[in-house]
Amino acid sequence: MNELLEVAEVAKRLKCNKNKVYDLIKSGQLVGLKLGRMKVTTIELDDFLVRNAGKDLTDPFNVRDLKGE
């Protein structure tokens, strides 16, 4: 079932802080939508995890492949 998650909920699921989620959205790595507050669909979050498996997203504006880490 597709649900809308607020940024704080996305951050909790990704085990990161809210600023990182906003950076991911700003960089285009994660697609958000604004309905009052910024939100992300659960389908988009699941797709984001699949698309970025094996990637280093420390800097979402400069994504790199993980190598032997």
Backbone as a printed PyTorch tensor [residue, N CA C, xyz], in Angstrom:
tensor([[[ 0.8360, -1.1840,  0.0000],
         [ 0.0000,  0.0000,  0.0000],
         [ 0.8810,  1.2480,  0.0000]],

        [[ 0.5520,  2.1960, -0.8220],
         [ 1.3120,  3.4280, -0.9380],
         [ 0.8390,  4.4360,  0.1080]],

        [[ 1.7840,  4.9810,  0.8690],
         [ 1.4660,  5.9840,  1.8790],
         [ 2.3940,  7.1700,  1.6980]],

        [[ 1.9990,  8.3030,  2.2550],
         [ 2.8590,  9.4770,  2.2770],
         [ 3.5770,  9.5350,  3.6170]],

        [[ 4.8840,  9.7220,  3.5550],
         [ 5.6950,  9.8400,  4.7710],
         [ 6.2450, 11.2460,  4.8750]],

        [[ 6.2060, 11.8140,  6.0670],
         [ 6.8440, 13.1050,  6.2850],
         [ 8.3550, 12.8850,  6.3750]],

        [[ 9.1010, 13.9500,  6.2190],
         [10.5650, 13.8700,  6.1950],
         [11.1080, 13.1880,  7.4520]],

        [[10.5410, 13.4840,  8.6030],
         [11.0080, 12.8670,  9.8550],
         [10.8360, 11.3450,  9.8190]],

        [[ 9.7260, 10.8790,  9.2210],
         [ 9.4900,  9.4360,  9.1130],
         [10.4820,  8.7950,  8.1400]],

        [[10.7630,  9.4840,  7.0460],
         [11.7420,  8.9820,  6.0720],
         [13.1150,  8.8990,  6.7330]],

        [[13.4900,  9.9370,  7.4700],
         [14.7820,  9.9570,  8.1610],
         [14.8860,  8.7920,  9.1410]],

        [[13.8130,  8.5240,  9.8490],
         [13.8130,  7.4040, 10.8060],
         [14.0120,  6.0740, 10.0850]],

        [[13.3220,  5.8950,  8.9630],
         [13.4510,  4.6380,  8.2080],
         [14.8380,  4.4750,  7.5920]],

        [[15.4540,  5.5950,  7.1700],
         [16.7880,  5.5380,  6.5720],
         [17.8970,  5.6150,  7.6180]],

        [[17.5000,  5.8360,  8.8700],
         [18.4610,  5.9620,  9.9740],
         [19.4620,  7.0860,  9.7110]],

        [[18.9170,  8.2400,  9.3570],
         [19.7270,  9.4350,  9.1330],
         [18.9580, 10.6280,  9.6900]],

        [[19.5150, 11.8100,  9.5690],
         [18.7960, 12.9810, 10.0690],
         [17.9550, 13.6200,  8.9630]],

        [[17.0710, 14.5220,  9.3720],
         [16.1500, 15.1540,  8.4220],
         [16.8870, 15.9750,  7.3690]],

        [[17.9960, 16.6090,  7.7520],
         [18.7530, 17.4110,  6.7870],
         [19.2670, 16.5510,  5.6380]],

        [[19.6700, 15.3230,  5.9340],
         [20.1420, 14.4130,  4.8870],
         [19.0040, 14.1070,  3.9190]],

        [[17.8000, 13.9020,  4.4280],
         [16.6410, 13.6280,  3.5700],
         [16.3780, 14.8250,  2.6580]],

        [[16.4170, 16.0370,  3.2290],
         [16.2250, 17.2380,  2.4010],
         [17.3180, 17.3460,  1.3410]],

        [[18.5680, 17.0020,  1.6900],
         [19.6640, 17.0250,  0.7100],
         [19.4160, 16.0100, -0.4090]],

        [[18.9280, 14.8320, -0.0430],
         [18.6260, 13.8080, -1.0500],
         [17.5340, 14.2960, -2.0040]],

        [[16.5440, 14.9830, -1.4670],
         [15.4630, 15.5240, -2.3030],
         [16.0060, 16.6430, -3.1850]],

        [[16.7910, 17.5570, -2.5840],
         [17.3430, 18.6880, -3.3330],
         [18.2340, 18.2320, -4.4800]],

        [[18.9740, 17.1470, -4.2500],
         [19.8920, 16.6440, -5.2780],
         [19.1820, 15.8270, -6.3570]],

        [[17.9150, 15.4870, -6.1310],
         [17.1710, 14.6920, -7.1040],
         [17.3200, 13.1930, -6.9020]],

        [[18.0430, 12.7780, -5.8860],
         [18.2080, 11.3480, -5.6130],
         [16.9190, 10.7190, -5.0780]],

        [[16.1590, 11.5320, -4.3430],
         [14.8920, 11.0900, -3.7600],
         [13.8300, 12.0850, -4.2070]],

        [[12.7150, 11.5770, -4.7190],
         [11.6620, 12.4570, -5.2290],
         [10.6400, 12.7110, -4.1260]],

        [[10.4680, 13.9850, -3.8040],
         [ 9.4930, 14.3660, -2.7910],
         [ 8.3540, 15.1340, -3.4190]],

        [[ 7.3370, 15.3960, -2.6250],
         [ 6.2540, 16.2580, -3.0610],
         [ 5.8380, 17.1070, -1.8780]],

        [[ 5.4140, 18.3100, -2.1720],
         [ 5.0770, 19.2270, -1.0980],
         [ 3.5680, 19.4040, -1.0110]],

        [[ 3.0200, 18.9790,  0.0970],
         [ 1.6090, 19.1660,  0.4340],
         [ 1.6070, 19.7860,  1.8230]],

        [[ 1.8140, 21.0860,  1.8820],
         [ 2.0360, 21.7370,  3.1660],
         [ 3.4820, 21.5310,  3.5480]],

        [[ 3.8110, 20.3420,  4.0110],
         [ 5.1930, 19.9490,  4.3110],
         [ 5.6730, 18.9770,  3.2480]],

        [[ 6.9890, 18.8550,  3.1440],
         [ 7.5770, 17.9180,  2.1830],
         [ 7.2450, 16.4940,  2.6090]],

        [[ 6.8950, 15.6730,  1.6270],
         [ 6.5710, 14.2690,  1.8760],
         [ 7.1860, 13.4040,  0.7940]],

        [[ 7.3030, 12.1060,  1.0960],
         [ 7.8260, 11.1160,  0.1580],
         [ 6.8960,  9.9130,  0.2180]],

        [[ 6.5770,  9.3480, -0.9440],
         [ 5.7210,  8.1580, -0.9400],
         [ 6.5400,  6.9330, -0.5530]],

        [[ 5.8690,  5.9360,  0.0160],
         [ 6.5730,  4.7050,  0.3810],
         [ 7.0860,  3.9870, -0.8680]],

        [[ 6.3600,  4.1030, -1.9770],
         [ 6.8250,  3.4910, -3.2260],
         [ 8.1320,  4.1470, -3.6740]],

        [[ 8.2090,  5.4820, -3.5950],
         [ 9.4360,  6.1850, -3.9650],
         [10.5800,  5.8000, -3.0390]],

        [[10.3120,  5.6790, -1.7490],
         [11.3620,  5.3020, -0.8080],
         [11.8870,  3.9000, -1.1090]],

        [[10.9940,  2.9690, -1.3690],
         [11.4150,  1.6040, -1.7260],
         [12.2370,  1.6110, -3.0090]],

        [[11.7820,  2.3690, -4.0130],
         [12.4970,  2.4610, -5.2860],
         [13.8690,  3.1070, -5.0960]],

        [[13.9320,  4.1360, -4.2590],
         [15.1980,  4.7980, -3.9400],
         [16.2070,  3.7990, -3.3810]],

        [[15.7620,  2.9430, -2.4750],
         [16.6640,  1.9510, -1.8690],
         [17.1790,  0.9610, -2.9060]],

        [[16.3280,  0.5520, -3.8250],
         [16.7460, -0.3770, -4.8860],
         [17.7100,  0.3080, -5.8540]],

        [[17.3670,  1.5300, -6.2790],
         [18.2040,  2.2830, -7.2290],
         [19.6030,  2.5510, -6.6750]],

        [[19.7080,  2.7180, -5.3690],
         [20.9640,  3.1630, -4.7880],
         [21.7030,  2.0950, -3.9980]],

        [[21.3010,  0.8530, -4.1370],
         [22.0360, -0.2270, -3.4850],
         [23.4680, -0.2380, -4.0230]],

        [[24.4310, -0.3110, -3.1280],
         [25.8300, -0.3300, -3.5390],
         [26.4010,  1.0420, -3.8330]],

        [[25.7170,  2.0920, -3.4310],
         [26.1700,  3.4660, -3.6910],
         [26.5600,  4.1510, -2.3840]],

        [[27.4720,  5.1030, -2.4840],
         [27.8470,  5.9620, -1.3650],
         [27.1130,  7.2830, -1.5500]],

        [[26.1340,  7.5350, -0.6870],
         [25.3180,  8.7450, -0.7720],
         [25.7060,  9.7680,  0.2910]],

        [[26.9180,  9.6620,  0.8190],
         [27.3730, 10.6230,  1.8200],
         [27.2070, 12.0380,  1.2970]],

        [[27.5980, 12.2550,  0.0520],
         [27.3740, 13.5260, -0.6320],
         [26.3970, 13.2430, -1.7700]],

        [[25.1060, 13.5500, -1.5720],
         [24.1190, 13.1970, -2.5960],
         [24.3070, 13.9220, -3.9300]],

        [[25.1490, 14.9450, -3.9520],
         [25.4250, 15.6620, -5.1960],
         [26.6100, 15.0470, -5.9390]],

        [[27.2660, 14.0570, -5.3070],
         [28.4220, 13.3770, -5.8920],
         [28.3800, 11.9000, -5.4910]],

        [[27.4160, 11.1700, -6.0260],
         [27.2050,  9.7700, -5.6720],
         [28.2670,  8.8990, -6.3100]],

        [[28.8020,  7.9770, -5.5130],
         [29.8480,  7.0700, -6.0070],
         [29.4710,  5.6300, -5.7020]],

        [[30.0420,  4.7200, -6.4710],
         [29.8730,  3.2950, -6.1780],
         [30.7290,  2.9390, -4.9780]],

        [[30.2070,  2.0300, -4.1300],
         [31.0050,  1.5150, -3.0240],
         [31.9980,  0.5080, -3.5900]],

        [[33.2130,  0.5700, -3.1190],
         [34.2260, -0.3580, -3.5990],
         [34.8790, -1.0440, -2.4220]],

        [[34.5310, -2.2920, -2.2000],
         [35.1640, -3.1020, -1.1800],
         [34.9550, -2.6230,  0.2530]],

        [[33.8970, -1.8820,  0.4920],
         [33.6500, -1.4120,  1.8700],
         [32.6190, -2.2630,  2.5370]]])
